[in-house]
Amino acid sequence: MEKLSISVILLTYNEESNIEECLKSLQGWVKEVFIVDSFSTDKTLEIARRYTDNIHQHGFENYAKQFNWAMKNLPVETEWILRLDADEAVTAELKEELLQSLPDLAADISGLYIKRRVIFMGQWIRHGGYYPIWLLRIWRRGCGYIEDLWMDEHIKISQGKTIFLKHDISEENKKRLDWWTGKHNHYATREAIDLLNHKYKFLPSEEIPAKLSGSQEQRKRWFKKNLYLSLPMFFRAFYYFILRYFFLLGFLDGTKGLIWHFLQGCWYRFLVDAKIYEIEKIAKEDNKSIKEVINHLYNKAL
């Protein structure tokens, strides 16, 4: 099989539970796999070396900065770049679609949207507005970069058109629930920083514009900024859960779906609001800037 002119970039940190399935899904058909590791202490790199020699290590600040560092410093020479996370894999159907379509794409097409299916506790989460989620994950080298956000960052295309593929990538993190809640606690910090920056403008930020008539990520950002953020803090997390679980039929995902939609759609969003509340309260009581409080609470995060 002739390999496609595509390089895959993976960011890793302690992903021994997930990375092998990801790398297996790339074997034999992509030209290069590059791994940028944040100094893992488990068997991540031992497993990775079975599949690629392109392993680099770099200190992690946030996902956007790490990925943009990778694109500036890795010796990528292929025509296309694919962004994957270590707990994601290319499905067999998507692989065949890419093998058939990628070499013949018109020169003015610079980006490809892919559907992501989330597998939680072994179950595909199909409802609650969580499938399909369209993500721009493949782009022509030199035509894309990741926007500089702390959370919910996306690839931006600087030129050309985008198209939508038919098939999926699959996300299934095999780590335990205590790890999942710890990760989302960290995500909540990053999202709180982004939302506070949206309000107070203490950091430069480049974002995909929020448009009701735009792409899926643009519509989601429009609803978030114009509807969700206008609702009362704390209560909006419950409103969002009710929307997802009842009106968008999340209850059809069963018991595992209940756990997913409540934790991801209510508990997580409530935690983001709690962190925003804490930061603003401390800033007011101590007469400090929001940026100073964030740096103090999160060990000079900014």
C-alpha positions in Angstrom: 0.0 0.0 0.0 1.4 3.4 -1.0 1.4 5.7 2.0 -0.4 9.0 1.9 1.6 12.3 2.1 0.3 13.0 5.6 2.0 13.5 8.9 0.2 12.9 12.2 1.1 15.0 15.3 0.3 13.5 18.7 0.8 15.3 22.0 1.3 12.9 24.9 1.7 12.7 28.7 1.3 9.4 30.5 -0.8 7.8 27.8 0.3 4.2 28.2 -3.4 3.1 28.4 -4.4 4.7 25.1 -1.6 5.3 22.7 -1.1 1.9 21.2 -4.6 1.7 19.8 -4.1 5.2 18.3 -0.8 4.2 16.7 -2.1 0.9 15.4 -4.8 2.8 13.5 -2.1 4.7 11.7 0.1 1.9 10.7 1.0 1.3 7.1 -0.8 4.3 5.4 0.5 7.6 6.8 3.9 8.9 5.9 5.1 10.1 9.3 3.9 10.0 13.0 5.4 12.7 15.2 5.0 12.6 19.0 5.6 15.6 21.2 5.8 14.3 24.8 5.6 16.3 28.0 8.1 14.1 29.9 5.9 11.1 30.6 6.8 9.0 33.6 4.9 5.8 32.5 5.4 3.5 29.5 4.1 6.0 26.9 7.5 6.4 25.1 8.4 2.7 25.3 5.2 1.9 23.5 5.6 4.8 21.0 9.1 3.7 20.0 7.6 0.5 18.6 5.8 2.6 15.9 7.9 5.7 15.3 11.3 7.2 15.9 10.0 10.8 15.6 9.7 11.5 19.3 10.4 14.9 20.8 10.0 16.2 24.3 8.9 19.7 25.3 7.5 21.3 28.5 3.8 21.7 28.5 2.1 25.1 29.0 -1.2 24.6 27.4 -2.4 22.6 24.4 -2.5 25.4 21.9 1.1 26.5 22.7 2.4 23.0 22.6 0.8 22.2 19.3 1.9 25.5 17.7 5.4 24.7 19.0 5.2 21.3 17.3 4.2 22.8 13.9 7.0 25.4 14.1 9.8 22.9 15.2 9.0 19.5 13.8 10.6 18.5 10.4 7.2 18.0 8.7 7.6 17.7 4.9 4.3 16.0 3.9 1.5 17.8 2.0 -1.0 17.2 4.8 -1.1 17.3 8.6 -3.5 15.3 10.8 -4.1 16.3 14.5 -5.0 13.4 16.8 -5.1 13.0 20.5 -3.6 9.9 22.1 -7.0 8.5 23.1 -8.3 8.8 19.5 -8.1 6.4 16.6 -8.8 6.6 12.9 -11.6 4.2 12.1 -11.2 1.7 9.3 -13.9 3.5 7.3 -12.1 6.8 7.6 -8.8 5.3 6.6 -10.3 3.9 3.4 -12.0 7.2 2.7 -8.8 9.1 3.0 -6.9 6.6 0.9 -9.5 7.0 -1.9 -10.1 10.8 -1.7 -7.0 12.6 -0.4 -4.7 12.2 -3.4 -7.4 13.6 -5.8 -8.5 16.6 -3.8 -8.6 20.0 -5.7 -5.7 22.3 -5.0 -8.0 24.9 -3.5 -9.2 22.6 -0.7 -7.0 23.2 2.4 -9.0 21.7 5.3 -11.0 18.6 6.1 -13.6 18.2 8.8 -14.0 14.8 10.5 -16.8 13.5 12.7 -15.7 12.4 16.3 -17.6 9.7 18.1 -17.0 9.6 21.9 -16.9 6.2 23.6 -17.5 6.5 27.4 -17.3 3.4 29.6 -17.4 1.3 26.5 -20.5 3.0 25.0 -20.8 5.3 22.0 -22.5 8.5 23.2 -24.9 9.2 20.3 -27.4 11.6 21.8 -27.6 14.9 23.8 -26.2 16.9 20.9 -22.9 15.1 21.2 -22.8 13.3 17.9 -21.9 14.2 15.3 -19.3 16.7 16.4 -17.4 18.1 13.4 -13.7 18.9 13.9 -11.2 20.3 11.4 -8.4 17.8 11.9 -6.7 17.6 8.5 -5.1 20.6 6.7 -2.5 21.3 4.1 0.9 22.1 5.5 1.3 25.9 5.8 -2.4 26.6 5.7 -3.5 26.0 9.3 -2.6 26.7 12.9 -4.3 26.2 16.2 -5.9 29.2 17.8 -4.3 30.6 21.0 -6.9 29.7 23.6 -6.6 27.9 27.0 -9.6 25.7 26.3 -11.7 24.6 23.3 -9.0 25.5 20.8 -9.6 24.8 17.1 -7.5 24.7 13.9 -7.8 27.9 11.8 -7.3 27.8 8.1 -5.5 30.7 6.6 -6.5 30.1 2.9 -8.5 27.8 0.7 -11.8 25.9 1.2 -12.8 23.2 3.6 -14.9 20.0 3.0 -16.6 17.4 5.2 -15.6 13.7 5.2 -18.2 11.0 5.7 -16.5 8.9 8.4 -15.2 9.2 12.0 -12.4 9.3 14.4 -13.2 7.4 17.6 -12.3 8.8 21.1 -12.1 6.3 23.9 -10.1 7.0 26.9 -9.4 3.8 28.9 -8.3 5.5 32.1 -10.5 5.3 35.2 -13.2 7.8 36.3 -11.1 9.4 38.9 -8.6 10.3 36.2 -11.4 11.7 34.1 -12.7 13.9 36.8 -9.2 15.1 37.6 -8.6 16.0 33.9 -11.9 17.9 33.8 -11.0 19.8 37.0 -7.9 20.9 35.1 -10.0 21.7 32.0 -12.3 23.8 34.2 -9.4 25.9 35.2 -8.4 26.5 31.6 -12.0 27.3 30.6 -12.4 29.7 33.5 -9.3 31.5 32.4 -10.6 31.8 28.8 -14.0 33.1 29.9 -12.5 35.6 32.3 -10.2 36.7 29.5 -13.3 37.1 27.3 -14.7 39.4 29.9 -11.6 41.4 31.1 -9.3 41.1 28.1 -6.1 40.6 30.1 -4.4 38.4 27.4 -4.2 38.6 23.6 -6.4 36.0 22.0 -7.1 34.8 18.5 -10.4 33.0 18.0 -12.5 31.5 15.3 -15.4 34.1 15.1 -18.7 33.3 16.7 -21.4 33.1 13.9 -24.9 31.8 14.0 -24.8 31.1 10.3 -21.2 29.7 10.3 -19.6 26.3 10.9 -20.5 24.0 13.8 -17.8 25.4 16.0 -18.8 29.0 15.1 -22.4 28.3 15.9 -21.5 26.6 19.3 -19.4 29.7 20.2 -22.3 32.0 19.2 -24.7 30.2 21.5 -22.1 30.1 24.3 -21.3 33.8 24.1 -24.7 35.1 23.3 -27.0 32.7 25.2 -25.2 30.5 27.7 -23.0 33.2 29.2 -26.0 35.6 29.5 -27.7 33.1 31.9 -27.2 33.3 35.7 -24.0 31.7 36.9 -24.4 28.2 38.4 -28.0 27.9 37.3 -26.9 27.8 33.6 -25.1 24.5 34.2 -28.4 22.9 35.2 -30.3 24.5 32.3 -27.6 23.1 29.9 -27.9 19.6 31.4 -31.7 19.7 31.1 -31.4 20.8 27.4 -28.9 17.9 26.6 -30.5 15.2 28.7 -34.2 15.7 28.0 -34.7 17.9 24.9 -31.7 16.5 22.9 -32.6 13.0 24.0 -29.4 12.2 26.1 -31.5 9.8 28.2 -31.5 7.4 25.2 -27.8 6.8 26.0 -28.8 4.8 29.1 -27.0 4.6 32.5 -23.6 5.3 31.1 -25.1 8.2 29.1 -26.6 9.6 32.3 -23.2 9.6 33.9 -21.6 11.2 30.9 -24.2 13.9 30.3 -24.4 14.9 34.0 -20.6 15.0 34.6 -19.7 16.6 31.3 -22.7 18.8 30.8 -23.6 19.8 34.4 -20.9 19.1 37.0 -18.1 20.3 34.7 -19.9 23.5 33.8 -20.8 24.2 37.4 -17.1 23.8 38.3 -16.1 26.3 35.7 -18.5 28.8 37.2 -17.3 28.1 40.7 -13.7 28.8 39.6 -14.8 32.1 37.9 -16.6 33.1 41.1 -13.6 32.3 43.3 -11.2 34.2 41.1 -13.4 37.3 40.9 -14.1 37.2 44.7 -10.4 37.1 45.6 -9.6 39.9 43.2 -12.2 42.1 44.7 -11.3 41.3 48.4 -7.6 41.7 47.8 -7.8 44.5 45.4 -5.8 42.6 42.7 -6.2 42.2 39.0 -7.8 39.0 37.7 -4.5 38.1 36.0 -2.6 38.4 39.4 -5.1 36.2 41.1 -4.9 33.5 38.4 -1.1 33.5 38.6 -1.3 33.2 42.4 -3.9 30.4 42.4 -2.5 28.3 39.6 1.2 28.8 40.0 1.9 31.4 37.4 -0.3 29.9 34.8 -0.3 33.0 32.5 
